[in-house]
Amino acid sequence: MLATAVLTTAACVTGQLTAGTGTVQAAVRPGVKDGGVTALPTGTDLAGTWSKASQALMRPLLAAARDVRGRPVDCRRVKCVALTFDDGPGPYTDALLRRLKAHRARATFFVVGQNVTAYPAILRRTVAAGHEIGGHTWSHANLTRLPAAAVRAEFARTDQAIKAATGLVPRLIRPPYGALNASVRMQSTRPMVMWSVDTLDWLHRDSARVTKKALKAVRPGSIVLFHDIHPTTVRAMPGILKTLSARGYTFVTVSQLFGGNPPPVAYSGASSLL
């Protein structure tokens, strides 16, 4: 049985946000009107019913990582790091996307369903920029405190919101707070992605401190936890990206870190480098 690993992290912003504009055509899904999402039947797992269009959209996200010169990268042989951002999309995500683009960095965004419905265009821009999307539940609930049916509903509503906004169904899930046990794990066949480096950016709203924490802890194969709902985190990214680039790191998605096949519970890709 998996042990419960509840890590003290800040709750996400779940209030109504102002939607922006996007360039990627959203998929049309019955039951979605005016940004609202109708919950799917309990137990529905959209990851098992990908459309051909969804698979086509996912293909570049699963392709081999590439270095700054555009050459394929094998994370078993070179220094890769997966930067991950939780709790968005939000008002600072666009600024983060610009900073990642400046360093040709790919990242993985674990999004909250309620915020997806508030900011669907930002999520479309995130996908269009080549980043990977994972589910982070509908309401940022501690899943270990919910019955199985409610856990499945949290996953399903988030899947539906992401698919309505982007045409994609996420291949990955990150449980809020890192709260995971055997019961939660049984509610989906998808990989549950944890992390090996917690920058504590939710606690220390200080860009310099977040930068120092990240740079000190990152190793080849690290999965690094950030939150794009905090402006201090976004302001820290240029320094983090510049320094890690100088150290020879390639910024990849979680799926790329594992060669397209993350394990059932993923903390780090370091074992794949041995």
C-alpha positions as CSV (number, residue, x, y, z in Angstrom):
1,M,0.0,0.0,0.0
2,L,1.3,3.5,-0.8
3,A,1.8,5.6,2.2
4,T,-0.1,8.9,2.4
5,A,2.3,11.7,1.7
6,V,0.6,14.9,2.6
7,L,3.0,17.8,2.0
8,T,2.1,21.3,3.4
9,T,1.5,23.4,0.3
10,A,-0.7,26.4,-0.2
11,A,-4.2,26.0,-1.7
12,C,-4.6,27.3,-5.2
13,V,-6.6,30.3,-6.3
14,T,-10.1,29.1,-7.2
15,G,-12.0,32.3,-7.6
16,Q,-13.3,33.6,-10.9
17,L,-10.6,35.1,-13.2
18,T,-10.9,37.1,-16.3
19,A,-10.4,35.1,-19.5
20,G,-7.9,36.2,-22.1
21,T,-7.8,35.5,-25.8
22,G,-6.2,32.6,-27.6
23,T,-5.2,31.3,-31.0
24,V,-5.9,27.5,-30.7
25,Q,-9.4,26.3,-31.7
26,A,-11.1,24.8,-28.7
27,A,-12.8,21.5,-29.0
28,V,-16.6,21.5,-28.7
29,R,-18.0,19.2,-26.0
30,P,-21.6,18.7,-25.1
31,G,-22.6,20.0,-21.7
32,V,-20.1,22.9,-21.7
33,K,-21.7,26.4,-21.9
34,D,-20.3,29.8,-21.1
35,G,-17.3,28.5,-19.4
36,G,-19.2,26.2,-17.1
37,V,-18.6,22.5,-17.0
38,T,-21.1,19.8,-16.4
39,A,-19.6,16.9,-14.4
40,L,-19.2,13.6,-16.3
41,P,-20.8,10.4,-14.9
42,T,-18.9,9.1,-11.9
43,G,-15.9,7.0,-12.9
44,T,-15.5,8.4,-16.4
45,D,-11.9,8.4,-17.4
46,L,-11.4,10.4,-20.6
47,A,-7.7,9.4,-20.8
48,G,-8.9,6.0,-22.0
49,T,-11.0,7.5,-24.8
50,W,-8.6,9.8,-26.6
51,S,-9.8,10.9,-30.0
52,K,-7.4,10.9,-33.0
53,A,-7.3,14.7,-32.9
54,S,-6.3,14.6,-29.2
55,Q,-3.6,12.0,-30.0
56,A,-2.3,14.2,-32.8
57,L,-2.1,17.2,-30.5
58,M,-0.2,15.2,-27.9
59,R,2.4,13.8,-30.4
60,P,4.8,16.7,-30.2
61,L,4.7,16.8,-26.4
62,L,5.8,13.2,-26.3
63,A,8.5,13.5,-29.0
64,A,12.1,13.5,-27.9
65,A,13.3,16.6,-26.1
66,R,15.6,19.0,-28.1
67,D,18.5,21.1,-27.0
68,V,18.8,24.9,-27.8
69,R,20.2,24.0,-31.3
70,G,17.1,21.9,-32.0
71,R,18.9,18.5,-31.8
72,P,17.1,15.5,-30.2
73,V,18.1,14.9,-26.6
74,D,18.2,11.5,-24.8
75,C,17.6,12.3,-21.1
76,R,19.4,9.0,-20.2
77,R,22.6,10.5,-21.4
78,V,22.3,14.3,-20.9
79,K,21.3,16.6,-18.1
80,C,17.5,17.0,-18.2
81,V,15.2,18.7,-15.7
82,A,11.4,18.9,-15.7
83,L,10.1,22.2,-14.5
84,T,6.5,21.9,-13.3
85,F,3.9,24.5,-12.4
86,D,0.8,23.9,-10.3
87,D,-2.6,25.6,-9.7
88,G,-3.0,27.7,-12.8
89,P,-3.8,28.9,-15.3
90,G,-3.9,32.4,-13.8
91,P,-3.1,36.0,-14.4
92,Y,0.7,35.5,-14.4
93,T,0.8,32.4,-16.7
94,D,1.3,34.4,-19.9
95,A,4.3,36.2,-18.4
96,L,5.8,32.8,-17.5
97,L,5.2,31.5,-21.0
98,R,7.2,34.4,-22.4
99,R,10.1,33.6,-20.1
100,L,10.1,29.9,-20.9
101,K,10.0,30.8,-24.7
102,A,13.1,33.0,-24.3
103,H,15.1,30.0,-23.1
104,R,13.4,27.5,-25.4
105,A,12.2,25.7,-22.3
106,R,9.4,23.1,-22.2
107,A,7.6,22.6,-19.0
108,T,4.6,20.8,-17.5
109,F,1.6,22.6,-16.1
110,F,-0.7,20.8,-13.7
111,V,-3.9,22.8,-13.9
112,V,-7.0,23.1,-11.7
113,G,-10.3,22.6,-13.5
114,Q,-12.0,25.6,-12.0
115,N,-9.2,27.9,-13.2
116,V,-9.2,26.2,-16.7
117,T,-12.9,27.3,-17.1
118,A,-11.9,30.8,-16.0
119,Y,-8.8,31.1,-18.2
120,P,-9.4,28.7,-21.2
121,A,-7.5,30.9,-23.7
122,I,-4.4,31.0,-21.5
123,L,-4.4,27.2,-21.4
124,R,-4.7,27.1,-25.2
125,R,-1.7,29.4,-25.5
126,T,0.2,27.1,-23.1
127,V,-0.5,24.1,-25.3
128,A,0.3,26.0,-28.5
129,A,3.7,26.9,-27.0
130,G,4.6,23.2,-26.7
131,H,4.1,22.6,-23.0
132,E,2.6,19.5,-21.4
133,I,-0.7,19.7,-19.5
134,G,-1.5,17.5,-16.5
135,G,-4.6,17.4,-14.3
136,H,-4.5,18.8,-10.7
137,T,-8.2,18.1,-9.8
138,W,-11.2,20.3,-10.2
139,S,-11.1,22.1,-6.8
140,H,-7.6,21.4,-5.4
141,A,-9.1,19.0,-2.9
142,N,-7.1,16.7,-0.6
143,L,-8.0,13.5,-2.3
144,T,-7.1,11.2,0.6
145,R,-10.0,12.7,2.5
146,L,-12.6,12.0,-0.2
147,P,-14.5,8.8,-1.0
148,A,-13.5,7.0,-4.2
149,A,-16.4,8.3,-6.2
150,A,-15.6,11.9,-5.3
151,V,-11.9,11.4,-6.3
152,R,-13.0,10.1,-9.7
153,A,-15.4,13.1,-10.1
154,E,-12.5,15.5,-9.4
155,F,-10.4,13.9,-12.2
156,A,-13.3,13.7,-14.6
157,R,-14.5,17.3,-14.3
158,T,-10.9,18.4,-14.8
159,D,-10.5,16.2,-17.9
160,Q,-13.7,17.6,-19.3
161,A,-12.6,21.3,-18.7
162,I,-9.2,20.7,-20.3
163,K,-10.7,18.9,-23.3
164,A,-13.3,21.6,-23.8
165,A,-10.5,24.3,-23.8
166,T,-7.8,22.6,-25.8
167,G,-9.0,19.3,-27.4
168,L,-6.6,17.4,-25.2
169,V,-7.1,15.0,-22.3
170,P,-4.2,15.0,-19.9
171,R,-2.0,11.9,-19.6
172,L,-0.7,12.9,-16.2
173,I,-2.2,13.7,-12.8
174,R,-0.7,15.4,-9.8
175,P,-2.6,15.1,-6.5
176,P,-2.9,18.4,-4.6
177,Y,-0.6,18.7,-1.6
178,G,1.2,15.5,-2.8
179,A,-1.6,13.7,-0.9
180,L,-1.6,10.2,-2.3
181,N,-2.6,6.8,-0.9
182,A,-3.6,3.4,-2.3
183,S,-7.2,4.3,-2.6
184,V,-6.5,7.5,-4.6
185,R,-4.1,5.6,-6.8
186,M,-6.7,3.1,-7.7
187,Q,-9.1,5.7,-9.1
188,S,-7.0,6.3,-12.3
189,T,-4.6,4.3,-14.5
190,R,-2.6,7.4,-15.3
191,P,0.8,8.3,-13.8
192,M,0.6,10.3,-10.6
193,V,3.5,12.8,-10.8
194,M,5.1,14.0,-7.6
195,W,8.4,15.9,-7.4
196,S,11.9,15.7,-6.1
197,V,12.5,19.4,-5.6
198,D,10.0,21.6,-3.7
199,T,11.0,25.3,-4.1
200,L,8.5,26.3,-1.4
201,D,7.6,29.2,-3.6
202,W,4.0,29.1,-2.1
203,L,5.5,29.8,1.4
204,H,8.4,32.1,0.6
205,R,6.9,34.7,-1.8
206,D,10.5,35.9,-2.4
207,S,12.0,35.6,-5.9
208,A,15.6,35.5,-4.7
209,R,14.8,32.8,-2.1
210,V,13.0,30.7,-4.7
211,T,15.9,31.0,-7.1
212,K,18.4,30.0,-4.5
213,K,16.3,27.0,-3.4
214,A,15.9,25.7,-7.0
215,L,19.5,26.2,-8.0
216,K,20.8,24.5,-4.9
217,A,18.6,21.4,-5.2
218,V,18.3,20.6,-8.9
219,R,20.1,17.5,-10.2
220,P,19.9,15.6,-13.5
221,G,16.4,14.0,-13.6
222,S,14.8,16.4,-11.1
223,I,11.1,17.2,-11.2
224,V,10.8,20.7,-9.8
225,L,7.7,22.1,-8.2
226,F,6.6,25.7,-8.7
227,H,3.3,27.5,-8.8
228,D,2.5,29.9,-11.6
229,I,-0.2,31.7,-9.5
230,H,2.5,33.6,-7.7
231,P,4.1,36.6,-9.4
232,T,7.3,36.1,-7.3
233,T,7.8,32.7,-8.9
234,V,7.4,34.1,-12.4
235,R,9.9,36.8,-11.6
236,A,12.4,34.2,-10.4
237,M,12.3,32.2,-13.6
238,P,14.7,34.2,-15.8
239,G,17.5,33.7,-13.3
240,I,16.7,30.0,-12.8
241,L,16.5,29.4,-16.5
242,K,19.7,31.3,-17.3
243,T,21.8,29.6,-14.6
244,L,20.5,26.1,-15.3
245,S,21.1,26.6,-19.0
246,A,24.7,27.7,-18.3
247,R,25.1,24.5,-16.3
248,G,24.2,22.4,-19.3
249,Y,20.6,21.5,-18.5
250,T,17.9,20.9,-21.0
251,F,14.3,21.8,-20.0
252,V,11.9,19.0,-20.8
253,T,8.3,17.9,-20.1
254,V,7.7,15.2,-17.5
255,S,6.8,12.8,-20.3
256,Q,10.0,13.6,-22.2
257,L,12.0,13.1,-19.0
258,F,10.8,9.5,-18.9
259,G,11.0,8.8,-22.7
260,G,7.3,9.1,-23.0
261,N,6.5,6.5,-20.3
262,P,6.4,7.9,-16.8
263,P,6.0,5.3,-14.0
264,P,2.8,4.9,-12.1
265,V,4.1,7.2,-9.3
266,A,6.9,9.6,-10.4
267,Y,9.1,11.5,-8.1
268,S,12.2,11.9,-10.3
269,G,13.6,10.7,-13.5
270,A,17.0,10.2,-11.9
271,S,16.7,6.4,-12.0
272,S,16.4,6.5,-15.7
273,L,19.8,8.0,-16.0
274,L,21.6,5.1,-14.2
